[in-house]
């Protein structure tokens, strides 16, 4: 694992841990367990090791550390604030309150065995913490809630604390109102304060199968200065993933999805073995600026006409392997960080060149590793430790202005490294649809908080053509089996060749209404039968409903 960074991070972590009121909580409602710190740092463990565990309890880690930082000009002076491996932020706001609040709506009756095992605490301790935070939920400070009666007001006992319909929500606030010195051991950006309050909401779901490897985060920046505007602000989402062995990773980005990701460079990992993973950071909501009268932005779950979301405006990766892209943790000048936030060379601010097209680019590694096209990792150098930065800007923040960025951390596993990338991109599309539908058009059972699909569907496999692995998603309707006195239904999903011979059965079980995904890997069948390139069919049957689609294996 990441020996050089680990030693460095352990040293700086000791300094960060001396902060007054510094504490952490864990988001661990689904198959992920990771750390959230009240000074804004994410995923790093109390011992300075990788802390984003997937699957929970396996000691397989996907992320070493993550965070968010920003840079802009105040009175023509460049200033940087936020978190990376370390933080320039202090817990709390101008009124204090350094607590990380943590709630789950079903805390009174839910089984807490997963959290008990993960946190090493008693059931009484965990349930008491939930009850206290549920009753003390700081709506007045900005914490989100499910407005059951939709009157815009929080009524205790009626409305539900936490992100609407989430199974677990953590909320905290921190700030950089005071920076006492430029000592690199206590201020990683070597900068004066930006006067920003940062409110962080972290939430996750356990009731949706496809979201059990996903954690959502909202970063809300508020300019608390009464007189100073922050101009030409760029914001970066920083992630240092480690997929088991931290020295064998590749990075990439998908500009159409707003996705940055890490995947294994070979089909075996010394820690994960052949159960290979991919990690992605998906941008769901980005900063807002003025737009045309026809444009529309998303803000606070509402559509705002005449504005637009900036989206991902650059992507860069960092590695110890190359001085050209080496980490800037040792660079003691704000301009180095600001260059990187713009997608430029951190040392001299020049624009990078795409080695394939020879054209300038602010999106490094934006090719397709599955299709082996475009600018992909491995062209400029061998696999090594990777971390990346997804950026958005520029925008201005007048006194009192608020900007919010929402991301999803997604982890997948597969039997092949490129299969993991394909599955990750499929899940990214699903997560984006889920998030948007949750804001605007989701059919929900309000009492249980469970999404009830109103249609049956079989989607086209992705990728297609494929080799050797592809994913097939499908939706089971809530109204498929009303005559049997329930909503569950027997589901089969089978693959056939062009002669109608059954190749394999992917699903054969009773399913509840919901969205599902199945993985087909031709390599798994090689021992029993050899699969040649060509057209195959997959057929989904649920009750009386049958749907067929074709797919192409291309070796």
Order of alpha helices (4+ residues) and beta strands (2+ residues): alpha-beta-beta-beta-beta-beta-beta-beta-alpha-alpha-beta-beta-beta-beta-beta-beta-beta-beta-beta-beta-beta-beta-beta-beta-alpha-beta-beta-beta-beta-alpha-beta-beta-beta-beta-beta-beta-beta-beta-beta
